[in-house]
Amino acid sequence: MALWDLWLLPWCTAPDAARQASVSDWLAARLGVREALSPPRLTRVVEAFEAQLEAERQANDLDYDEQGRLRLGADLAAEVGDAKGGASAPRLAYTRRRRYGDAHVAARLAQLDDLLRRVDTYAAELSARRDDLAAFLAQAVWVDAGFAVRADDALRATVDAVRALRGRARRARDGFEALPRLPRDPGSIPEPVAHEPLGT
């Protein structure tokens, strides 16, 4: 029995036409789509990386000079406008954009590389499912054409969504790779970005 033979399930499980149509729609949307890597779940995972990237881009550290003192700067001068020249007085800058060690960045990239591998594997699996459905339809003696069209549309939409999410994950990876770096790597490795499990 092929996976696509399940199109008969509505007539085996539902007592009337309305509920048969409901089961048929449910099947068409889900056959060949793994919940563990479904677009809604994958979206939440990608959003977790995007949020972490934004937090790390915006993070600041206290800015010390070579003698270990907070650096003096006039970075607020443009925001202060007074007739007595207070805007030109040196002021403590306090903070600068945080910089990261190579080990920190490498850990982020490794986690995203793992995600990208999973997404690529799943996209290939979905494409194979569409090919499998086409082969099934070519030899099927009798099949509900409407169900087949809905199932193929659902698979195609899932492929498109997964590819778009892969693009977002790739851009997040590029963003982590472009984070400002420390001149010397302290070797600190961050906790992995927390997200819901994607399964196997």
N, C-alpha and C positions, 0 to 999 in steps of 0.2 A: 504494500500500500504506500502511495506517495503522500507527502505532506499535503499536497493540494487536493487530495481526495477528501480532506476534511470539509470541503465546500458542501458536502452532503449533510454535515452535522446539524444545521438548522432544522431539517426535516425529521431528524431522529430525536431531537431534544425539545422542540417547541411545539405546542399544541395548536397554534393558530398562525395565520399569515403575518399579523403584526409582530408577534414575538419571533417568528422565523426570520423576518427582515432585520430585526434588531440583532439577533445572533449572527446573521450573515454579515452585517456591517461590522460588528465587533471582530469577527474572524478576518475579514478582508483587511482591516486596519492593522492586525497584529501578526498574521502568519508571516514568518520569516524575519520578524523584528524582535530582537532580544531586549527585554526590559532593562537588563543590567547596563546596556549601552544605548538606551533610547534617547532621542534628542532632548526631552525635558531633563533627564538626569545628567546627561553630558553637558547641557547648558549650565546647570548649577556648578558642575566641576570647573568648567572654563571660567565662570564668573568668580570662583574662589581664587584662581590664579590671577585674574585681572585685578581683583581687589587688593591682593597681596603686592602685586607690582606697583599699583598706585600708592599704597602705603609706604613702600620702600623708596619710591621716587620722591615722595614728599617729606620723608623723615629728615630731621636735622640733628646735628650734634653741636655741643659747645665748641667754639672756635678758639683754639689756643695758638699763640705764636711760638717761635722756636725756643723762647725762654720759659714756656709753660704758663704764660699769662694770657688772660682773655684779650683777644686782639682788639685794638682800637680801630675804629673806622668811621667814615662819614656817610655811611649808606643811608641814613635817615635825612640827610640834608635836603633832598628834593622834596620831602614831605613836610618840612618845617619852613615856614615863611614868616620871618619877623624882621622888623626894621633895625634891630640892634645887632644883627649878624650872628645870632645864635645858631643859625642853620649851618654855619661853617665850622663850628666847634667840633673837635673830635668826640665821637661817641662810641660806646661799647657796641660792637656788632653782635656779640654773644654767640650767635649760631652760624653754621654753614651747612650746606647740603651734605647729608651723610654719605660716606664712601664705604665700599664693601671690599672684602678680601676675595681673592680668586676662589678659595674653597667655598665660600658662601655662594658665589655666583654659580660655580660648578654644580653644587647641590641642587639649586633651583633648575638648572638646565637639564640635569639628569632626570628629575621628576617629570619635567615637561616632555623630554624625549620618550620616556616610558608611556606617557599619555598619548603622544603622537603615534607611537607604534601600535597601541591598542586601537586607536581611531582608524589607522590605515588598514589594520587587519579586519576591523568591522566593516569598513566601506567595501573592501574586497568581498567579504562574506555577503553583503547585501546585493552587490552586483551579480554574484554567483546565484543568489536566490532568484533574481529576475531572469537570468538565463535558464534556470531550472524550471521556472514557471512557463517560460516561452516553449521549452522543450515538451513540457507536460501538455500544454494546449495543442501542440502540433500533432500529438498522437492520441489525445483523448477522444473517445467515441462520442461522449455526451458530457457537457459541462455547462454550467450557467455562465454565459458570456458576460453578463453584468458583474457577477462576482469576480471573474478573472480580471476585468478592467479595473475594478476598485482595488483589488489586491496589487496589481501592477502599479497603479497610481500611488498607493500607500508606500510601496517599496521605493519608487522613484522619489517621492517627497522626502522620505527618510534619508536616502542617499544625498539629496541636495542639502538637507539640514545638517547632516554629519559633515559634509565637505565645508560648509560655511563655518561650522564650529571648529573644524581643523584649522581653518584660516585664522580664526581668533586665537586659538592656542599657539599657533606659530608666531603671531604678532606679539603675544605675551612673552614667548621665549626670546624673541629679538629684543624686547624691552628689558628683560633681566640681563641679557648679555651686554646691553649698553649702559648698565648702571655705572656710576662713577666708581673708580677703583682706588683702593689704598695703595700707597707706594710699596708697602711690604705686607704680605699676607699673614694675618695672625693665625690662620688655620682654623678659625671657628666655623662650625657647620651649623646652619639653622635647623630648627625643627621643620619637618616637611609641611608644606601647605596642607591644611586640614580640609578634607572634602569627603563626601559620602562615597562609599566603596563602589567600584564599577564592576565587580565580579571578575570572572575569568574569561 
